Amino acid sequence: MADTVQTGDEVGRILVQVQNDLSQLKKSLSRVIISEPGETLDIQVLDAAISRTEIGIKKHAEEYLKTVNKQVSTLPIIEDNKKKTRKIAKWQPSPESIPNLLPRKYMIVGASPGEKHKAAFAMRLLYNPSHPKNRELIHQNYGIQLPDLQKKTGSNVGAKKVDTSPKVGSSAVVPAEVRNNNLHLCPNDMKAGMFERAGKRQTDVNQSKDIVQAHRISHLHRPPTWTITTPPPTAASNSKLPQGPARLSPLSPQCAPALPPVSISKHCFSIVDGRIDPCCTEFCAFKKQYCLCWGPLMEALWRLEQLMQEYAVPHARVCDQRLVALMQTGELDWGGGGVGHLLSVLENQEEVWELMRRPGQRYRGEGGRQAAAERIQASWRCHQARTAYLRQQRRKWAAETIAISWLLHAQVGRVRKKPAGDSPSPTGELPQQGRGYSEQQRRSLTGFDILQNTQMGRLCDIRDENIEVIYVCPVRLGEDLLHYYTQLLGLQGAVETGDLSAVPASSAKRFTILTPEAYQHFPNHNMCVSTLLKYSPRTLRRIKDLIQGKHAYIVSGVPHMDDLAVADELGVPVLGPEPAVAQLYGTKSGARRIFTSAGVSVPPGHGDIYTLQQLYECLAQLMTDHLEVQRWLFKMDGEFGSRGTAYCDVSHLSFRSWALQKYRRHGPQLWRMAWAQEPVLIKFQEEVPALLASHAKLFNTSCYPSWISFLEHFLKEGGTVEAYPPSDSVTCLTVDLLVEPGGEVHMLSCGDQLHEPGSMQVVGCSMPQTSICQHTLHSICMRVGQACHQRHILGHLSLDLVTFLELGTLEQQVWAVDLDIGYSNQLAMTQMMLFMTSGTLNCRTGCLEVPPLVINSKASARHKAPKALSVTSRFAVMSSKLFHTNLSMVHYSVFFQMCKAHRIGFDIKERQGSVFALHDSTERKSLGLVTISPDLKGALLTFAHNLSIIHQEISAPNLQGKTNFKKLIKNIEEVVGVTIQNAEIEKSA
């Protein structure tokens, strides 16, 4: 570092000497006198000064470069800038005075653009100092008064002119001025001038040094200032040269106050008729100044030229500063930047833009005829294509409208006429379908394909010898399941005769299980079976072949629009209502309308609620009218099971006792008057919003996790508010009905529901029902069936009832609470039960009758007279919704071996025992179970015992799994306790 400072001092002294020489030169120039004719102008003084300057620079340039290049420059630490000061050689200007002129996108080696502007400014002055404007600028900025050498005198005879323009190979005054001024402008320009003198062998070293210097000044901001100062005398000063009045030198922070900075001229050049004149002085100066980043600038200029040519712009003026600024922003990288960016570099951009915006201007420029031809052709082709497309779309829309209207008309006619003319034929086939819930419901259900396959018991319809069954399965069944059902259905002859060897050969040929091939293409779409079958042409062709020449009809699960499409494709009727009718009356509110029209008792409530205010008002009025009700239910239209049901207990209201006192004071008759209810009604209306927000709860949170989400969907889809039976003992039962097209109503099954404790989710039933008088039950079912037939609701229905003893009178009350349109799981399990017992369920008498077995004794064998036993009755407990996650770890073969070891099976001779309904071969998490016993208590205990044994065998203490076995066992124990209590009461009576 010491060498560097020392060398810098020597260079500084040389520069001072150069400045002194220049000062003397200025004085000599100021004393130049035009001689008389015949005399010459002596310029030896100028040559001597220039020679000395060149010798001094050449002598020390080499040593200076070696010293500087060996110096390692480092970037300053930002956090220490405020605490530390950096020492700089005396000859260098202050770092704070150097502007930050680095481009943001390209690293330019050498002097910064601002410094080059100053150098170019000085060069322009000194190359042509005789110009009147330049003489004024030299005098104003540098204090130099040049004589007017080109001014003509009056005689103009024999006068000699001094040529001040630069000559090639000569050492005239002007080049010396240029070199010296370059040294005085800024450190980078000074180095650039010396590097040029040093020769080509130092080019790479100079560029690396400039890069280091560029990094060094990247954090500096204040521009350099310049002033006219009188230099102090130095030892290196030449005493022979006259002392000048002033000289140009950089101003350090310790020097005199700064004058305003010198203005920098712009290198603006023109694009005339889409071309840039490469010989233009301004363009050459611009190119020379920005030679280190010329690549991106040249690309931008080429694009600008092309744009001007295409739009026939006669003249455009390019501003170099705007072009460089645009290049630094990076908008031109990788061909970026649109027309707006390119035009922003023009000084007359508004004029150019107005010209380019003229209609047809593009076609007046270069390639305009070709562009115009292409544009005309493209527009014409687009017009033709658009016209043809619109014509085709109108024809297509008209054809589709006509076709769809006719198909719907014909389809509805066939669906209406066929069931009306022909009742289900005993020789018909039943292509079985799965469920058709809405898309939102299907997507919210996990394992929807397996849920649709919980009605495998419908295969047991083949117990009627005149019926063949085609079961369309939503999942691919494995060989184990196919073998199980083949063996099970093959027991028909043995069940009827009690002889295991009596197996009819035709039983396996009267059922077919098909899986639509579309299930592979839509594995995660949760489509109903009808939709899958609609997009499975091979399966449809297979069904057509199977039903050819036979009477057949479709029995769907939940009615769906695609049922009609499949029926139309197969040419068979559907045993069920139209999907629109099912959607209208399959809701909770629609069921209430049917029950009301049938004259059946319904819970106190209100349907078709769609607004929050309506909900509050209805609930307040219902609570006022029925103060004895302690719990109110909110049922969402369109939902099933307990998914869309919430409840709220009124016991949380503090003024309920006061309301009951008001009721007792007026009595039941006066309480119906509005004036008597008004105080209580107003109080309920005030408290209902807070009551629901704080105490409303859901039975099932799998679909709607909170009351807020439930209420949002409740108001969107509509729903009902109903009273929960005001009793501690409530029994629910389900009755399956068949409404034939001719109007006949049949009761197919009836059973008391089994629930999970504290939930309204139905998981099973006991059959036959023992809760309601058979006559009352039959009357209710017939009235509901007739009301449905009047509304064109045909096929299978599932009616839910609740019964309880009214407080005070102890009279039995029966309410109709729900109506499901479609084939139920209970009916499917009932078919399996009837198949295994070969019995008959008589819903009029409430008895499951089992035919007697025929026993051939020796005596009867001799007399050829068989001995018949009396007809017996049976009770059954069934469920199709059993699930246990640990079942997936056990194969069905091992599962049946385990059941056999614990004597879980069915006795064909005694017609009692347990039968399983398997659902799938992959997950194996769910199954169905039917237990049959001579009495209800035995059936319940057997069912609970089987669940307990299975749970113990497939579970471990640390691996219990998710199951509903335990909850169902607990509910069965409660039912058994009630059964025992009722039996004791009957005995005591």
KOLSEKE-531432 format. One line per 5 residues: number of its first residue (from 0); their letters; for each residue x negated, y, z of C-alpha. Coordinates in steps of 0.25 Angstrom, whole numbers, always signed. Each point is the difference from the previous one (the first is absolute). Example, Ala and Ser with C-alpha at 12.3 -4.5 7.8 and 13.67 -1.06 7.14 Angstrom:
0 = AS = -49,-18,+31  -6,+14,-2;
//
This chain:
0 = MADTV = +0,+0,+0  -12,+9,+2  -5,-2,-14  +14,+3,-5  +1,+13,+7;
5 = QTGDE = -14,+4,-4  +2,-3,-14  +13,+7,+1  -7,+13,+5  -10,-1,-12;
10 = VGRIL = +12,-1,-10  +6,+12,+8  -12,+9,-2  -1,-4,-14  +15,+4,-2;
15 = VQVQN = -3,+13,+7  -11,+3,-9  +9,-3,-12  +10,+10,+6  -11,+11,+1;
20 = DLSQL = -4,-3,-14  +14,+1,-5  +1,+13,+8  -12,+6,-7  +6,-5,-13;
25 = KKSLS = +12,+7,+2  -7,+13,+3  -8,-2,-13  +12,-3,-8  +7,+13,+6;
30 = RVIIS = -13,+8,-6  +1,-6,-14  +0,+12,-10  +3,-2,-14  -12,+5,-7;
35 = EPGET = -1,+9,-12  +0,-6,-14  -12,-9,-2  -2,-2,+15  +2,-14,+6;
40 = LDIQV = +6,-4,+13  -10,-7,+10  +7,-12,+7  -13,-6,+6  +4,+4,+14;
45 = LDAAI = +12,-9,-2  -8,-12,-5  -10,+1,+11  +11,+0,+11  +7,-12,-7;
50 = SRTEI = -13,-8,-1  -4,+2,+14  +14,-5,+4  -1,-12,-8  -14,-4,+5;
55 = GIKKH = +4,+1,+14  +13,-8,-2  -7,-11,-7  -12,-1,+10  +9,-2,+12;
60 = AEEYL = +12,-8,-6  -7,-13,+0  -4,+1,+14  +13,+5,+4  +8,-12,-6;
65 = KTVNK = -9,-10,+6  +2,+6,+14  +15,+1,-2  +2,-14,-5  -7,-6,+11;
70 = QVSTL = +9,+7,+10  +12,-9,+5  +13,+8,+1  +11,-4,+9  +14,+4,+2;
75 = PIIED = +3,+9,+12  +8,-5,+12  +13,+6,+0  +2,+0,+15  -13,+7,+2;
80 = NKKKT = +1,+11,-10  +5,+10,+10  -11,-4,+10  -12,+0,-8  -6,+9,-11;
85 = RKIAK = -8,-5,-12  -13,+7,-3  -2,+3,-15  -12,+5,-8  -1,+15,-1;
90 = WQPSP = +1,+0,-15  +14,-7,+0  +13,+7,+2  +9,-3,+12  +7,-14,-1;
95 = ESIPN = +13,+8,+4  -1,+8,-12  +0,-11,-10  +15,-3,-5  +6,-14,+0;
100 = LLPRK = +1,-2,-15  -1,-15,-1  +11,-6,-8  +9,-10,+7  +0,-11,-11;
105 = YMIVG = -14,+0,-6  -13,+2,+6  -8,+11,-9  -15,-1,+1  -7,+13,+0;
110 = ASPGE = +6,+14,+3  +14,+2,+4  +10,+6,-10  +0,+13,+8  -15,+2,-1;
115 = KHKAA = +0,-4,-15  +11,+11,-2  -10,+10,+7  -12,-5,-8  +8,+1,-13;
120 = FAMRL = +4,+14,+3  -14,+5,+2  -5,-8,-12  +11,+7,-9  -4,+14,+5;
125 = LYNPS = -15,-3,-2  +1,-7,-13  +6,+13,-6  -3,+12,+9  +1,+10,-11;
130 = HPKNR = +15,-2,-1  +7,+12,+6  +9,-8,+9  -12,-8,+5  -8,+12,+3;
135 = ELIHQ = +11,+5,+9  +1,-13,+7  -15,+0,+2  +0,+14,+6  +12,-3,+9;
140 = NYGIQ = -4,-13,+5  -15,+1,+0  -4,+14,+0  -8,-1,-13  +2,+12,-10;
145 = LPDLQ = -4,-6,-14  -2,+10,-11  +9,+0,-12  -10,-6,-10  +10,-1,-11;
150 = KKTGS = +5,+14,+0  -2,+7,-13  -7,+13,+0  +3,+12,-9  -12,-2,-9;
155 = NVGAK = +0,-15,+0  -13,+0,-9  -12,-9,+4  +7,-4,+13  -3,-14,+5;
160 = KVDTS = +10,-9,+7  -3,-9,+11  +6,-14,-2  +5,-4,+14  +6,-13,-5;
165 = PKVGS = -7,-13,+4  -10,-6,-10  -3,-15,-2  -14,-3,+6  -3,+14,+5;
170 = SAVVP = -1,+5,+14  +9,+12,-1  +5,+8,+12  +14,-5,+0  -4,-15,+2;
175 = AEVRN = -9,+4,+12  +12,+8,+5  +9,-12,-1  -10,-9,+7  -2,+10,+11;
180 = NNLHL = +15,+3,+2  +3,-15,+1  -10,-1,+11  +7,+11,+7  +14,-5,-1;
185 = CPNDM = +1,-12,+9  -10,-11,+5  +6,-10,-9  -1,+9,-12  -14,+3,+4;
190 = KAGMF = -4,-15,+1  +7,-3,-13  -9,+11,-7  -13,-6,+6  +4,-14,-4;
195 = ERAGK = +2,+4,-14  -14,+6,+0  -5,-13,+7  +3,-8,-12  +7,-13,-3;
200 = RQTDV = -7,-9,+9  +6,+7,+12  +15,-1,-5  +4,-12,+9  -7,+6,+12;
205 = NQSKD = +7,+13,-2  +14,-7,-1  -2,-8,+12  -4,+13,+8  +12,+7,-5;
210 = IVQAH = +9,-11,+4  -6,+1,+14  +2,+15,+0  +14,-1,-5  +3,-9,+12;
215 = RISHL = -7,+10,+9  +9,+12,-4  +13,-8,-1  +4,+5,+14  -4,+14,-2;
220 = HRPPT = +11,+10,-4  -5,+15,+0  -4,+5,-14  -14,+7,-2  -1,+15,+1;
225 = WTITT = -9,+9,-8  -6,+13,+3  -11,+10,-5  -11,+0,+10  -14,+6,+0;
230 = PPPTA = -10,-12,+2  -10,+1,+11  -15,+1,-4  -7,-13,-1  -14,-5,-2;
235 = ASNSK = +3,-7,-13  +6,+14,-6  -8,+5,-12  -4,+14,+3  -2,+3,-14;
240 = LPQGP = +14,-1,-4  +9,+12,+4  +9,-2,+11  +15,+0,-5  +11,+7,+8;
245 = ARLSP = +8,-13,+2  +2,-15,-3  +10,-11,+0  -1,-10,+11  +9,-9,+8;
250 = LSPQC = +5,+5,+13  -2,-8,+13  +9,+1,+12  -10,+9,+7  -1,+10,-12;
255 = APALP = +8,+12,-3  +15,+0,-2  +5,-7,-12  +6,+6,-12  +12,-6,-7;
260 = PVSIS = -4,-12,-8  -2,+1,-15  +12,-4,-8  -2,-13,-9  +5,+0,-14;
265 = KHCFS = +8,-11,-5  -4,-9,-12  +13,+1,-8  +0,-6,-14  +11,-2,-10;
270 = IVDGR = +6,-12,-7  +4,+5,-14  +9,-9,-8  -3,-11,+9  -15,+0,-1;
275 = IDPCC = -11,+6,+9  -11,+7,-7  -13,-8,+6  -9,+12,-4  +9,+10,+8;
280 = TEFCA = -9,+8,+10  +10,-1,+11  +2,-15,-2  -15,-3,-1  -2,+8,+13;
285 = FKKQY = +12,-8,+6  -7,-13,-4  -13,+4,+5  +5,+3,+13  +8,-12,+2;
290 = CLCWG = -9,-10,-7  -1,-9,+12  +15,-3,+0  +2,+1,-14  +6,-14,-2;
295 = PLMEA = +14,+3,+7  +0,+14,-6  -2,-5,-14  +11,-10,+1  +9,+11,+5;
300 = LWRLE = -4,+9,-11  +2,-11,-10  +14,-3,+5  +3,+15,+0  -4,+1,-14;
305 = QLMQE = +8,-11,-4  +12,+6,+7  -2,+13,-7  -1,-7,-14  +12,-8,+2;
310 = YAVPH = +9,+13,+3  -7,+9,-10  -4,+10,+11  -8,+11,-8  -8,+5,+12;
315 = ARVCD = -2,-4,+14  -9,+6,+10  -7,-10,+10  -4,+5,+14  -13,-7,+4;
320 = QRLVA = +3,+2,+15  +14,-6,-1  -5,-12,-8  -11,-3,+10  +10,+2,+11;
325 = LMQTG = +9,-10,-6  -11,-10,-2  -4,+1,+14  +14,-3,+5  -1,-14,-7;
330 = ELDWG = +13,+2,-8  -8,-3,-13  -6,-13,+6  +4,-13,-9  +7,+8,-10;
335 = GGGVG = +10,+6,+11  +6,+14,-1  +11,+3,-9  +3,+12,-9  +3,+9,+11;
340 = HLLSV = -14,-3,+6  -7,+3,-13  +7,+13,-3  -3,+5,+14  -15,+2,-5;
345 = LENQE = +5,+10,-10  +0,+15,+2  +12,+2,-10  +7,-13,+5  +13,+7,+0;
350 = EVWEL = -1,+4,-15  -5,-14,-3  +11,-7,+8  +11,+9,-7  -6,-4,-14;
355 = MRRPG = +0,-15,+4  +14,+1,+5  +6,+4,-14  +8,-10,-6  -8,-8,-11;
360 = QRYRG = -13,+6,+4  -6,-14,+2  +3,-3,-14  -8,+12,-5  -13,-4,+5;
365 = EGGRQ = -10,-11,-3  +8,-13,-4  +13,+7,+1  +6,-6,-12  -3,-14,+5;
370 = AAAER = +5,+3,+14  +13,+6,-6  +2,-12,-9  -1,-10,+12  +9,+9,+8;
375 = IQASW = +11,+0,-10  -1,-15,-3  +0,-3,+15  +12,+9,+3  +8,-6,-12;
380 = RCHQA = -4,-14,+5  +4,+3,+14  +14,+6,-5  +3,-12,-8  -4,-9,+11;
385 = RTAYL = +8,+8,+11  +12,+0,-10  +0,-15,-2  -2,-3,+15  +12,+9,+4;
390 = RQQRR = +8,-7,-11  -4,-14,+5  +2,+4,+15  +15,+5,-4  +3,-13,-7;
395 = KWAAE = -6,-9,+11  +7,+8,+11  +13,-2,-8  -2,-15,-3  -4,-2,+15;
400 = TIAIS = +12,+7,+5  +10,-8,-9  -7,-13,+3  +0,+2,+15  +14,+4,+0;
405 = WLLHA = +5,-12,-8  -9,-10,+8  +5,+6,+13  +14,-1,-4  -1,-14,-5;
410 = QVGRV = -8,-4,+12  +10,+5,+10  +11,-6,-8  -6,-14,+0  -4,+1,+15;
415 = RKKPA = +15,+4,+4  +7,-10,-9  -8,-13,+2  +1,-1,+15  +15,+5,-1;
420 = GDSPS = +3,-11,-10  -8,-11,+6  -3,-3,+14  -13,-6,+4  +0,-14,-7;
425 = PTGEL = -4,-12,+8  -9,-4,-11  -7,+13,-1  -14,+3,+2  -5,+11,+10;
430 = PQQGR = -12,+8,-5  -4,+5,+14  -6,+15,+2  -7,+7,+11  +3,+13,+6;
435 = GYSEQ = +2,+13,-7  -3,+11,+11  -4,+14,-5  -14,+4,-4  -2,+8,+13;
440 = QRRSL = +4,-12,+8  -8,-10,-8  -13,+8,+1  +2,+2,+15  +2,-15,+3;
445 = TGFDI = -13,-9,+2  +1,-14,-6  +12,+4,-9  -2,-12,-9  +0,-10,+12;
450 = LQNTQ = +12,+8,+5  +8,-3,-13  -4,-15,+2  +7,-2,+13  +12,-6,-6;
455 = MGRLC = -6,-13,-5  +12,-7,+7  +8,+4,-12  -6,-12,-7  +9,-9,+9;
460 = DIRDE = +12,+5,-8  -3,-13,-8  +8,-8,+11  +12,+3,-10  -3,-11,-11;
465 = NIEVI = +6,+9,-10  -10,+11,+2  -14,+2,-5  -9,+11,+6  -10,+9,-7;
470 = YVCPV = -8,+7,+10  -8,+12,-4  -11,+1,+10  -8,+14,+1  -13,-8,+4;
475 = RLGED = -8,-11,-5  +3,-13,+8  -11,-9,+3  +1,-15,-2  +2,-2,+15;
480 = LLHYY = +12,+8,+0  +6,-6,-13  -3,-14,+6  +7,+4,+13  +13,+5,-7;
485 = TQLLG = +0,-12,-9  -1,-10,+11  +11,+8,+8  +10,+1,-11  -2,-14,-3;
490 = LQGAV = +6,-4,+13  +14,+3,-4  +4,-14,-2  -7,-4,+13  +7,+11,+7;
495 = ETGDL = +14,-4,-5  -1,-15,+3  -10,+0,+11  -9,-9,-8  -14,+5,-3;
500 = SAVPA = -1,-10,-12  +12,+7,-6  -6,+11,-8  +7,+4,-13  -10,+1,-12;
505 = SSAKR = +8,+12,-6  -2,+9,+13  -14,+5,-5  +5,+3,-14  +11,+10,+5;
510 = FTILT = -9,+11,+5  -11,+8,-7  -9,+10,+6  -6,+11,-9  -9,+11,+2;
515 = PEAYQ = +0,+12,-10  -13,+2,-7  +0,+15,+2  -3,-1,+15  -15,-2,-4;
520 = HFPNH = +1,+14,-7  +7,+7,+11  -7,-6,+13  +1,+13,+8  +13,+7,-5;
525 = NMCVS = +10,-7,+9  +10,-3,-11  +13,-7,+2  +1,-14,-7  +10,+6,-10;
530 = TLLKY = -10,+10,-5  -11,-11,+0  +9,-9,-8  +4,+11,-9  -14,+2,-5;
535 = SPRTL = -3,-15,-1  +4,-5,-13  -5,-14,+1  +8,-3,+13  +12,+6,-7;
540 = RRIKD = -1,-9,-11  -2,-12,+10  +13,+4,+7  +7,+1,-14  -4,-14,-3;
545 = LIQGK = +4,-5,+14  +14,+6,-1  +3,-3,-14  +14,-6,-2  +3,+2,+15;
550 = HAYIV = +9,+9,+8  -10,+9,+8  +1,+13,+8  -10,+8,+8  +0,+1,+15;
555 = SGVPH = -9,+12,+4  -5,+4,+14  +2,+15,+1  +7,+5,-13  -10,+7,-9;
560 = MDDLA = +1,+7,-14  -10,-10,-6  +10,-11,+4  +9,+5,-12  -12,+0,-9;
565 = VADEL = -3,-14,+3  +14,-4,-1  +1,+6,-14  -12,-6,-4  +4,-14,+4;
570 = GVPVL = +15,+2,-4  +5,-4,+14  +9,+8,+10  -4,+5,+14  +7,-4,+12;
575 = GPEPA = +0,+13,+7  +4,+15,-1  -6,+10,-10  -12,+6,+6  +6,+14,+1;
580 = VAQLY = +12,-6,+8  -9,-7,+9  -9,+12,+2  +13,+8,+3  +6,-9,+11;
585 = GTKSG = -13,-7,+4  -4,+12,+9  +4,+1,+15  +10,+12,-4  +6,-9,-11;
590 = ARRIF = +2,-11,+9  +8,+8,+10  +9,+5,-11  +3,-15,-4  +2,-4,+15;
595 = TSAGV = +10,+12,+2  +8,-3,-13  +0,-15,+5  +6,+4,+13  -11,-6,+8;
600 = SVPPG = -5,+6,+13  -13,+8,-2  -9,+7,+11  +3,+15,+3  -8,+7,-10;
605 = HGDIY = -2,+9,-12  -6,-3,-14  -5,+7,-12  -9,+9,+9  -10,+8,-9;
610 = TLQQL = -3,+13,+8  -6,+3,+14  +11,+9,+4  +10,-11,-4  -7,-10,+8;
615 = YECLA = +0,+9,+13  +14,+4,-2  +5,-15,-2  -8,-5,+11  +5,+10,+10;
620 = QLMTD = +14,-2,-4  -2,-15,+1  -6,+1,+14  +11,+9,+5  +11,-10,-6;
625 = HLEVQ = -7,-13,+6  -6,+4,+13  -1,-15,+4  -10,-3,-11  -14,+1,+5;
630 = RWLFK = -8,-3,-12  +2,+5,-14  -7,-6,-13  -5,+7,-12  +1,-9,-13;
635 = MDGEF = -7,+4,-13  +8,-3,-12  -8,-9,-10  -8,-7,+11  +1,-14,+5;
640 = GSRGT = -3,-7,+13  -5,+9,+11  -9,+8,-9  +9,+12,-1  +7,+0,+14;
645 = AYCDV = -3,+9,+11  +7,+3,+14  +2,+10,+10  +5,-2,+15  +9,+11,+6;
650 = SHLSF = -4,-4,+14  -11,+11,-2  +10,+11,+1  +1,+6,+14  +15,+5,-2;
655 = RSWAL = +6,-13,-4  +6,-2,+13  +6,+13,+0  +6,-4,-14  +5,-13,+6;
660 = QKYRR = +7,+8,+11  +7,+9,-10  +5,-13,-8  +5,-6,+13  +7,+13,+4;
665 = HGPQL = +8,+1,-14  +2,-14,-2  -1,-8,-13  +12,+6,-7  -3,+15,+3;
670 = WRMAW = -15,-2,-3  +4,-2,-15  +4,+15,+0  -10,+10,-5  +2,+10,+11;
675 = AQEPV = -4,-11,+10  -13,-4,-7  -5,+14,-3  -9,+2,+12  -6,-13,-1;
680 = LIKFQ = -1,+0,-15  -7,+14,+1  -10,-6,+10  -3,-12,-9  -2,+9,-12;
685 = EEVPA = -11,+8,+8  -7,-13,+5  +0,-9,-12  -12,+6,-8  -9,-1,+13;
690 = LLASH = +6,-14,+3  -4,-6,-13  -13,+7,-1  -4,-6,+14  +7,-13,+1;
695 = AKLFN = +3,-6,-14  -7,-13,-2  -2,-10,-11  +2,-15,+1  -10,-3,-11;
700 = TSCYP = -12,+10,-3  -6,-8,-11  +6,+9,-11  +3,+13,+8  -10,+2,+11;
705 = SWISF = +7,+12,+7  +14,+6,+1  -5,+12,-8  -3,-9,-12  +13,-8,+2;
710 = LEHFL = +8,+13,+0  -6,+5,-12  +4,-13,-8  +13,-1,+7  +5,+14,-5;
715 = KEGGT = -6,-3,-14  +7,-13,-2  +12,+2,+9  +4,-9,+12  +10,-2,+11;
720 = VEAYP = +2,+2,+15  +6,-11,+7  +3,-4,+15  -7,-12,+6  +9,-9,+7;
725 = PSDSV = +3,+5,+14  -3,-13,+7  -11,-8,+6  +3,-13,-7  +0,+2,-16;
730 = TCLTV = +0,-11,-10  -2,+2,-15  +4,-10,-10  -2,-1,-15  +10,-6,-10;
735 = DLLVE = -3,-3,-15  +12,+1,-9  +2,-3,-15  +9,+9,-8  +4,-7,-13;
740 = PGGEV = +3,+8,-12  +15,-5,+1  +1,+6,+14  -2,-12,+9  -8,+2,+12;
745 = HMLSC = -8,-11,+7  -7,-1,+13  -13,-7,-3  -8,+1,+14  +2,+7,+13;
750 = GDQLH = -10,+0,+11  -4,+8,+13  -12,+9,-2  -14,-2,+7  -8,+13,+2;
755 = EPGSM = -13,+3,+5  +1,+6,+15  +3,+15,-1  +1,+0,-15  +11,+0,-10;
760 = QVVGC = -8,-9,-9  +7,-13,-4  -9,-12,+0  +9,-11,+0  +14,-6,+4;
765 = SMPQT = +7,-11,+7  +11,-7,-8  +12,-1,+0  +3,+13,+8  +7,-1,+13;
770 = SICQH = +2,+15,+4  +13,+4,-7  +14,-7,-2  +0,-8,-13  +13,+6,-4;
775 = TLHSI = -4,+15,+3  -13,-3,-8  +7,-6,-12  +10,+12,+0  -11,+10,+0;
780 = CMRVG = -8,-7,-11  +12,-1,-9  +3,+15,+1  -14,+4,-3  -1,-10,-11;
785 = QACHQ = +13,+6,-7  -5,+14,+2  -13,-3,-7  +8,-7,-11  +8,+12,-2;
790 = RHILG = -13,+8,-2  -5,-10,-10  -10,-5,+10  -2,-15,-4  -9,-11,+4;
795 = HLSLD = -7,-3,+13  +2,+10,+12  -6,+0,+14  +9,+6,+11  -6,+4,+14;
800 = LVTFL = +9,+1,+12  -2,+3,+14  +9,-5,+12  +0,+5,+14  +10,+1,+12;
805 = ELGTL = +6,+14,+2  -3,+6,+13  +12,+1,+9  +10,-9,-8  -10,-11,-3;
810 = EQQVW = +6,-2,-13  -9,-5,-11  -3,+10,-11  -5,-3,-14  -7,+10,-8;
815 = AVDLD = -5,-1,-15  -13,+7,+0  -7,-4,-13  +2,-6,-14  -11,-5,-9;
820 = IGYSN = +3,-3,-14  -8,-12,-5  -4,-14,+3  -6,-1,+15  -11,-8,+6;
825 = QLAMT = +10,-6,+10  +8,-5,-11  -12,-7,-6  -4,-6,+13  +15,-5,+1;
830 = QMMLF = -1,-7,-13  -13,-7,+5  +7,-4,+13  +12,-5,-8  -9,-8,-9;
835 = MTSGT = -7,-7,+11  +13,-4,+8  +8,-2,-12  +11,+7,+8  +10,+11,-2;
840 = LNCRT = +1,+14,+7  +15,+3,+3  +0,+15,+4  +15,-1,+2  -2,-9,+12;
845 = GCLEV = -14,+4,+3  -6,-14,-1  -11,-7,-7  +5,-13,-4  -9,-12,-3;
850 = PPLVI = +5,-12,-7  -1,-13,+7  -11,-11,-3  +5,-13,-6  -6,-12,+8;
855 = NSKAS = +1,-14,-6  +0,-10,+12  +0,-15,-2  +15,-2,+2  +3,+12,-9;
860 = ARHKA = -10,-6,-10  +8,-13,+0  +13,+6,-2  -5,+11,-10  +6,+11,+9;
865 = PKALS = -10,+11,+4  +1,+6,+14  +2,+16,+0  -4,+9,+12  +8,+12,+3;
870 = VTSRF = -3,+13,-5  -9,+8,+9  -4,+15,+1  -14,+6,+0  -6,+14,+4;
875 = AVMSS = -12,+6,-7  -10,+11,+3  -7,+6,-12  -10,+11,-4  -6,+4,-13;
880 = KLFHT = -9,+11,+6  -10,-8,+9  -14,+5,-2  -13,-3,+7  -14,+5,-6;
885 = NLSMV = -7,-13,+5  +8,-8,-9  -9,+4,-12  -11,-8,+7  +7,-13,-1;
890 = HYSVF = +4,-7,-13  +14,-6,-1  -5,-14,+0  -7,+2,+14  +12,+8,+4;
895 = FQMCK = +10,-12,-2  -10,-9,+6  +0,+8,+12  +16,+1,+0  +0,-15,-1;
900 = AHRIG = -9,-2,+12  +10,+8,+8  +12,-7,-6  +5,+13,-7  +8,-5,-11;
905 = FDIKE = +14,-4,-5  +7,-13,+2  +8,-3,-12  +9,-11,+7  +3,+9,+12;
910 = RQGSV = +1,+12,-9  -7,+9,+10  -14,+5,+2  -8,+11,-7  -3,+4,-14;
915 = FALHD = -10,+10,-6  +2,+10,-11  -14,+4,-6  -2,+13,-7  -13,+0,-7;
920 = STERK = -13,-7,-2  -10,+11,+1  +2,+8,+13  +8,-10,+7  +4,+10,+11;
925 = SLGLV = +15,-1,+0  +10,-12,+0  +14,-4,+3  +5,-10,+10  +14,-7,+2;
930 = TISPD = +2,-8,+12  +13,-8,+1  +6,-6,+13  +13,-6,+5  +2,+12,+9;
935 = LKGAL = -4,+15,+0  -9,-1,+12  -8,-11,-6  -2,+7,-13  -5,+12,+7;
940 = LTFAH = -9,-7,+9  -6,-8,-11  -2,+12,-9  -8,+7,+12  -7,-13,+3;
945 = NLSII = -5,-1,-14  -5,+14,-1  -7,-1,+13  -7,-13,-4  -5,+6,-14;
950 = HQEIS = -5,+13,+7  -8,-9,+10  -6,-8,-11  -4,+11,-9  -5,+10,+10;
955 = APNLQ = -11,+1,+10  -1,+9,+12  -9,+10,-7  +7,-1,-13  +15,+1,+2;
960 = GKTNF = +3,+7,-14  +12,+8,-3  +14,-7,+1  +14,+2,+3  +1,-14,+7;
965 = KKLIK = -1,+5,+14  +11,+10,-2  +9,-9,-6  -2,-11,+11  +3,+11,+10;
970 = NIEEV = +13,+3,-7  +4,-14,-1  -3,-2,+15  +10,+11,+3  +10,-6,-10;
975 = VGVTI = -1,-13,+7  +2,+7,+14  +13,+6,-5  +4,-13,-6  -2,-7,+13;
980 = QNAEI = +8,+11,+7  +11,-1,-9  +1,-15,+1  +1,+1,+16  +11,+11,-1;
985 = EKSA = +8,-9,-9  -2,-12,+9  +4,+8,+12  +12,+5,-7;
//
